[in-house]
Amino acid sequence: MPEDNTTQMSNDNMDQQDQTTESDDNVDYKNLYLQEVQNAKKLRKRSQDAEKKVSSYDRKVEEQRIAHLKENDEYKTLADELQQKLDIANPYKEKWETHESQTRESLLSKVPEADREMLATKDLQTLEYIASKQEESKSVNPQQTAGQSRSIPTGVNPDWTSLSGKEGKDNYDAYLTNLVRDNK
């Protein structure tokens, strides 16, 4: 009798394995992926909504506590708490102001002097945009070295009239250069 149960169980396991391999061939993985993406989006939205509710609740509790302190004339406690918050925020404010002034100066140095006075009052995003446009419009000239002549490609260039299409257009300048050099 115990042997019958084990053989029956092993047959059930084999049937399950057969079913899983058969069903793996027919699974629409793209559909499963899209379902998972939708589920993740839904969970993310639910999490964001919960975070918004908690933060708004915290703000309301803080406002109620401040109102309660004002009603009970506990201004000293309120002033101490606000001073602590201010002491924490002041170093960040100073860092930001120095960063902003350094960035403003570096961006203003990239624009022409005539425009600096007018642009000094603009916000950083506007200055960054104008400075980037100014840099894009600058042309890059090659560096000149005293006593060095231009490098002109030497060699025999084919007659551009005998070349076809793009080759003729590409070699036309070289042909003209050689023609001018030969006539001198």
Phi, psi and omega in degrees: 000314178298329180294324180296320180294318181291322179291323178294320179294319179293325176294320178297319178297320179294320179297320179294319179297319178297320181294320181292322180289325177291319182286333178297327181289333185259006183282136177265094185293327179296316179296318178298318179298314180297323177295319178295320179296315179297319179296317179296320178297317181296317180293321179296317179296318179297320178295317179296319178298318179295320178296321178296317180297318181295316181293321178292324177296316178299318178298316180296319179297317179296319178296319179294321179295317178296317178299321179295319178295323179292320180296322183271010179056040177259057183291331181295315178298315180297317180296320179297316180296316179294326178293321177298316178296320179294319178297325178289322185278335184301316179299323179293323178296316180295318178299317181295318181296319178292319178298316181295318181292321178295317179295317179299316180295318180293323179288321179292332179289343180273347180259159180299150183299328181296330183267348186299316183296319180290324184275353184297334182267355182285160179284168186296322181298319179294317179297319178298318180296312182294319180295321179293321177294324179295318180292324180294326185278347179288136177268146181261117178262144179290150178286136179261140177245130182295134177083005181249132180273166178293150177269115179250129181298133179253166181121170183272119176261138181292158178295122186294338180287335180275346180274158182251145170056236186294323179299319179294317179294320180293324184266000181296318179296318178296323178296315179296320179298315179294323180295317179293318180296320182290327182282347181282000000 
